[in-house]
Amino acid sequence: MRVGSSTTSLPNPGQEGSRKPIAYGRAVAQDAEEKALDYSMEALGAGCVPEKRKSRDGDLADEVARKAPKLEQDAAGQSSQVGDAAKKAKDGREQPKNNKRQRPSSMLREGDVGILTYIGDHKGFTGIIKERYEDFVVHEIDEKNQVVHLTDFTCPIEGKPKAEDVSDALSDHDKKTLDQLQTSTDEGSHHLIDVTSAPKESRTKIHQAIRQNFSNLDSNTVDEMNKKYIKVVQKTANSRTPSRWPKDRPKYCRFVLSKENIDTNEVLSLMAKYLRTRPHAFQYAGTKDKRAVTVQEMTIQKCEANRLAKLNQQLRGVRLGNFRYVDRQLNLGELSGNHFEIVLRDVVGSQPEMEKALISLKEKGFINYFGMQRFGNTSVPTHHIGRAVLKNQWEEAINLILLPRPGDDSEWRRHWKETKDAKSTLEKMPFNKRLSLEQQVLKSLTLTGNNFCQAFASIPRNARMLYLHSYQSMVWNTVASKRIPKWGVFVNTGDLVTKKSINNDNTSWICPEKVEDETLHKYSFDDIVLPLPGHSVHYPDNEAKTFIETLAQDGLTMDHLKHKIK
């Protein structure tokens, strides 16, 4: 978990603060959002099938799995390597001769994201992780430390009779136009439905259909040029549409989402399309891997469970269930961790080497790096986009998202490179990309005349934050890597540790504390935390210079982290 608190204006990855334990030792808790470190081996022995475990506070039998060493890997299931701890990771590290697969030269490596040092002295061994998406199963662990499972597809009994379905009152043309209207960035856009000859009952049903299916739109009847129309516009902050939500029902629907081999943002876009809302209507504690089977909880405001349940018949590889109504939404970071079931294939290494890795794991733990998943699963690292954003290089950030890259030289990407024409690029985009982040960016560029800053702002906030978090994570990894050769695995004066403080109302909170000479004996290496870089963060006295130097290598200062764009 992240502990402590931060006043950084750069978005923090979790709600629980912005400091992260530097090492995993005998009983160190799992970082709530960091999944990639746990790609380490569930099956470190000769077999391939992982042990099942929780990622924090598990049984003693799970001790080894919980402190697995850092596994050099990539999200696409390419060759990954454990260990060589206390040695520096180098690009092009020689792989065992009998390793069947080679990592593509364009693939991101550990050294590229600051993972330079290991804590053990064993040789390590190799294996293939995520060769198949079903080899990687992730179950979220909620705030109460319970593993989340999808067990029930029934809906709660509603307190009032189901409203009449009047969606047929709208023509297909009207539905399509209203879909486009609710995502339009043009403040003056509207749609007129001619109801001159329609009786009052029909007009009422049209209004009802708009309220039921297009929650972001307002409608009213107007007279223009001796004709009667229903005028539909986007809701504004001052809109006062009467609420049809029962007063005695909590306003959020909380549910379990299971997805297979699909990105979290793509799932949100699909669900939003069928519910006729926007992707940011959903809230969740953390994003999950694309190449995996994942189970997590989400919330959405004032959306009936039966509407969500219908998505089970409309979406492939996605299932929703365990519906209930709650009083508050989920927020990023509100989870205890993740439970993993991992299959490791094509293991290459001798039994003695594996046993040494297990012993090192039990006795020394491992450095709590942000793993490769944090930096994306394409040849364009997400922290490169985050760096461009911090430097206000908006065109550079958008081009990193849209331009051709190794492994993806699609026609539409080439067209964008050659023309910078967003409208014609959008037309060349294949159907399977029509709900993607890239599509949202191109739509915004089309509407704003290539306003790159506004195009970046059109990306859902959770996705925008990931780019910045990725850059924060790269800096954290680099600082952590440099600390080990400098200070070793010992507590030093000036290090930061955490302590629990009690408020007057008996609530507790975690805050950082600087290690002094007289308190040095109280702490172990497992207690040390490093802050994620931010504008107003409390840095350890002995590492503040390293943070500044790492940022300077990218032409950044602490002032760049106080970013105006939210």
C-alpha positions, 0 to 999 in steps of 0.5 A: 500500500502507499502510505503517508500523505502528499500535497503534490499537485501532480495527480497521485496514483492512490487516495492513501498517499504517495509513498511506497515501501522501498523493499519487501521483507518478511512482512511488508504489505502489498502496494494496493495498485502495483500489479507488475511486481507480483508478476514474480513467480508463483511457480518458482519451482520446477512446475508451471502452475502457481500457488494461489495467494493473497497479495497482502497479509496472507498465511505463512504458507504463502510467505515465499510467493508474497515476496517473490523477486522481481521478474524481468518481463513484458506484458505481451508474454515475452521472455522474462528473467528473475534475479541477478540481484545486486547486479545492474540490468543491461540492455541485451543481457545474454539469455540462456542458449536453450531459451526458445523465445527472444525479446523483440528489440523494440520491447521495453526493458527493465533498464529503460524504466529505472530498474537497475539493481537487485537485492540478492546475489543468486544467478536467477532463471528465466521463464515465459509469463502471460504466454496466454491471457488465461495464464494470468488471473487477477482478483481484486482484494477490496478495502475489507481485505476480501478477494473479489469474485463474480458469484451472482448475476441476479439484480436487487429487487426494485422498490418500484414497478419497472418503468415502461420501455419507451425507447421505440418512440425514437427513430434509429436516426434520432438515436444515432444523432443523440448518441453523437450529441451527448459526446459533442464538445460543441456547446451550441450543438442541439437536435430537433425532432419534428413533432408538429403532427404528433399527439401529446401522448407521443411527445411525452413518450419521446421525452421519456425515452430521452430521459431513460436512454440519454442521461446527459441530455435535456429536452423541451418542446419549442415552437419555431416557424409555425412548427412544433419541435422537441429540442434536445441539448446537452445538460449544463451545470444548471440543468434541473431535470426532475430526478426519477431515482427513488429517494430511499435507494442509495445513489450508486450501483456497485457491481463486479466486473469480469473481463477477458483479454480486453483493456479496462478503458475499452470495456468502459467505452463499450459499456458507456456506448450501450448505456448511452453515457460516458466512460467517466461515469464509472468509478473503480479502484484500479485498472487491471491488465489487458492480457489477463482474466481480471475481476474487480469492483466498479460503481456508477451513479444512478444506473439501475442494476437491470440495465447493467445486467443487460450488458451480459447479453451484449458484450463478449468477454465481459460479465457483470454481477453481484449488483447492490446499491451503495451510498458512496462511489469507489475511488482510485486506490481503495483496495487492499491489493490483488490476488494472482494466479499465474502460470509460468511456462518454459522455465529454464534453470537448474533446481539449485538455482531455483532453490537459491532464488527461494532462499533469497526471497525468504531471507531478503525479500526484494526491491519494491519496483514499479514493474513493466506493466506500469509503463504500457504494453506497446513499444511507446512507453507511457512515461514518455507521454507523461514526460511530454505532458509535464513539459507542456509538449502537447503535440509531442504527447499526441503524436506518441499516441497516434504515430506508427510504432514498432509492431503497429504500422497501421494504415491510419497511423501512417496516414496521420503521420503523412497528413496530420488530418484528423478527420480523414485519419478517423475515417481510415480507422478500423472498426475494432478501434472505433471505441478506443482512446485514439478515436477520442483524440482524433475526434477532438482534433477534428472538432478543435482544428488540431488543438493538441492540448484540448485533444489530450484533455478529451482522454478520460481522466483516469487514463490521463493520470496513468501517463503522469503516474508512469513518469512518477514511477520511472523516477521512483525506480531510478532513485530506488536503484541508486539508493542500494549501491549507495547505502546498502540494505540498511537504515540511514539517518535522513531516511523516511519511515512511516508512523501512525498518528491518531487524531482527536476524533480517534481516526488514524492516518499514516505520516512520514517520519525522518530517521534521526541518529537516536531513532536509527535502531528502531527501524529495519530496511523494510520500514523505509519508504520513498515518495513519488515525486511531486511539487510539495512532497517531503523528500528524505534528506539523503535522497532529495538530490537524487530526485532532482538529478533524475528529473534534470536528465529529462529537462524537468525541475520540481516546478514542472510537477506543479501542473496546471492541466488536470 
